[in-house]
Structures are given as C-alpha cells and as structure tokens.
Amino acid sequence: MNIDKELDARGLNCPLPILKAKRALADLTSGQLLRVVSTDQGSVRDFQAFAKQTGNEMLSMDEAGPEYSFVLKRR
C-alpha cells in the first residue's frame, strides 16, 4: 500500500484527530491515501463514523498497544 500522506495525532483527544484528518484529506486528490496514527481510544469509533459520513473509504484499521492506525482513501 502506497501511503501519500501521514498524520501523527498521538496525544490528541477527540475531536482533534478527526479535524486534522479532515484537513489532511482536503490536501489530497481523489484516490490518494492518508495514514493516521492516534492514541485516543475513541478514535476507532470516530474514524468509522467519519469515513461513513464523508464517503472516504477506510482501507485499514489496526491496533498496536496504545496506538491506533487508520488508512483512509480520499473520495
């Protein structure tokens, strides 16, 4: 998977990871990939809802210890 942009949202609480991801996705063109790393437990639910509401596709969601990683495809 070729990631076009990475966003480090570690240490940020809701809604900051989503807001930063929204800004980062706005800089991408359709089909490009954004990887977000977060430590906020609520980000799992938040990113699922965000992808559904915005039409951006969530390609993967991984949990490694205290970190959550999401790959979103720009619509």
N, C-alpha and C positions, 0 to 999 in steps of 0.2 A: 504494500500500500504506500503510495507516494503522498506524503503529507505536505501541503502547500504552506501552511502557517501553523505555528504552535503558540498556545496561550497558557501561561503559568498563572493559575488562580489559587495556588496554595495559600492557606491562611485567610482567605476571604470568605465571608459568610454571605448567605442569601440576602439580597438578590444580586450581589456584585459579580459572581461568576457568570450568571446569565447575561447581565448587562454588558460585560466585557466581551463575551462570546458574540453577542448581537452586533457590537461594533466591529469586531474582527471579521465576522461573516460579511458585513457590508463592504469591506475592502476586497473581498474575493469575487471572482467571476463564477458564473454557473458551472457546477461540476467540480470545483476545487474543494480540497479537504482541509478542515480545521481540526486540530487535536487540542483538547482542553484537559489540563490536569488540575484537580481540585481536592481539597481535604475536607470540604463541607459535606457531611452525611446527607443532608437534604438535597444536594446537587443531583443525586441519582433520579429522584422523583422530578425535580425541577427540569432537568435536561430532557427527560422523556416527554414531559408536557410541552416544553419549548419546541422540540422537534415536531411534535404533532400539530401544534398551533401555527407554526411558521411555514411548514411544508419543507423544511430542511430535513434530510434523511440522516438518522443516526445509524452509522455503519457498525460501530462497536462501542461497548461499554465494559470496562474492566476495573476490577478492584484489586489493589495490591497493598495490603496492610492498611495504613490510614489514608491512602491516596486512591482517587477515582480518576479514570482516564476515559474520555469520550472522543470519538471521531465523528464529526458531522460533515455531511456533503452539502455544499451550497446549492440551493434550488435554482 
